[in-house]
Structures are given as structure tokens and as C-alpha cells.
Amino acid sequence: MKKGNKFDIRHKETLTLFLREYFELFFPDLAQKIDFKSSQFLDKELTALFDRTDNQDKEISDKDQSKITDALILLKIMINGDYQWILIHWEQQSQKRKDFEQRMFHYFCGIYFKFKMLVFPIAMFTDSAKWRKPVKDRFSLSLLEYSINDFTYRLIKLKNIPAEEFEKKIDENPLAAAYLPLTDYPKHERPIIKAKALNGAAKVPQGPKMAVLVSLIDQSLRLDPEEDKQFKELIQDNPMFKEAKMLQSVEEVFIEKGKDIGRKETMEETAIKLFRSGWLNKKQIGEITRLDKEKLDELERSLKKG
């Protein structure tokens, strides 16, 4: 069982918040048949199955549940005219692993043995490498000409997907924007890819869902100073990226806030910038700046007059 870094955990959070969109993006035929309201994430059950049998990892305590980057999802799907319960075993991998197909088979056997239920296994690789030798998506056992087992799982390698394919889907599916930085495109397009991704994420209503998408994009595509300069010039000058510009403005406000959190003047400046951004309401701005309601009302009135 795998405990991940912040990048891996962000992928798990994204799946949790956008389960329907995930299947609509990668398995649209199944998405039409799944009852997403029935879905339950069985993190504790998955941990209990493998924390003592997987020698690659130490035992995982209850307080570490949120750090598990694998997922086991119980849900109902329409099969032959009737809804049936099935399990989705999902893994996110940020690098290749030796004998990975055997690992997936091992997990499949444990899950099926425990639940005696149909299991649909998925592995999504988010690394930036272009593999010379692909990871196998099949694990077979045989004795001479006698086949014993032929196990397969769904392997998603984001770097094998052309960026244009996800760009076309951004308007209908915010996950296409979130995963865009991990797809295949020329290196010189990194600044515009980030702009397009943030522009797409900004269309999600402000809140936890938008926050996790923006965080995933930032962690997936870290620009060097020159690329960051190109990115800022792009969103500043091109009206096409007005949503990305707004998100960037809010992010810069938070950075400034962290540099000098003790000065009252800084908090008032921060509040003004957040009011102008339009992304947060007065209550949220108050929680961030710790300014009282009277001061916020005063700042809001001054902005309306000015």
C-alpha cells in the first residue's frame, strides 16, 4: 500500500471530488451506466487488506489514511438491465515500477478474495517520461501450452495523450484542464499550456473543487523563471486568458500576505486586492485577513466610490 507525496495525494483528492468527470473523460461508455450517487471510497478496507502483506511499505495507521494514494471505490453500474455493485481499484503512479503488472494482479486477487465481487482495475501514470519500454498491462501464467491465468488492467499513460485531445474537452470537462500539463506537447509550449489549464480550471465554481484543480496544475507544471515570465506576459496581454489572469492575481495576493502577515496595512491591501479579484466573498476575505466586519465594509464602500 502506497503513501504518497503531496503531488500523489492531490491526484487522489482530484479523483474523490471529480469521480464522474474522471469516468466521463477516460471511460465515457461506463460513465453512462454508473450511478455515481452510490459511490463509496473504501480507504480503510483497502489499507486493512494490504498494510500487513505488502512488504514494500510499513504499516499504516488511521491518522495516515488521508495519505493513501490508491483508491477502492464501491459503486453501482447498470449491467444487462440491472444495477449491480462492483469495485473500482485505482492506482496513481508518478514513476515506472518493476513488475507493476504483477503488483496489480496481487491487489486484484486480494480484493476479489475479500469481497467476492467484480473488480475493475485502473492504473494512471502521471510521470513526464516517454517510455522506451512500455509498462505491461497484462499478467499471465501458464504451464507449457496450458494457460492458467490471463489478467489485464486499464493502463492510462497521460504522457501518451496529445495535448490537443484534452484541449478540445476543457469546456465540457474540467479534468481535461487539470491533466493537460501532464499530456504530450513541445517544451516551448509549457507557458501557454499552463495558461490554458488554469483558464479551464477557473470555470469551476470557487471552492474546494477549484482549489484542488489549481493546486494540481501548479504541481504538475512548475515553470522556470523565463517560462514564468512568458506565462505572465501571456495572461496579461491576451484577453482569452482572463480567467487565468484572475487566478494568478489571487495567488499573488496570498504570496504577499505570507511575506508580512503582521502588518495591518498589509492586511488592508490584501483585502482590497481580494475584493477587486471578485473570487472571494466578504466572509472569506475576513477569514483570510482577520479584519473585522466594520473595516471590510469600509474598504468595500471605498472601492465602490472609487
Protein Blocks (a to p, Z undefined) as FASTA:
>chain_A
ZZddfklmmmmmmmmmmmmmmmmmmmmmlmmmpcfklpccdfklmmmmmmmmmmkbccdd
fklmmmpcbdcddddddeehiacdddddddddfbdcehklmmmmmmmmmmmmmnopacdd
ddddfbfbdcfbdcdfbdcddehjbcfbdcddddddfklpcfklmmmmmmmomklmmmmm
mmccdfklmmmmmmmmmmmmmmpccdjklmmmmmmmmmmmccdfklmmmmmmmmmmmmkl
mmmmmmmmmmmmmmmmmmmmmbmklmmmmmmmmmmnopacfklmmmmnopafklmmmmmm
mmmmZZ
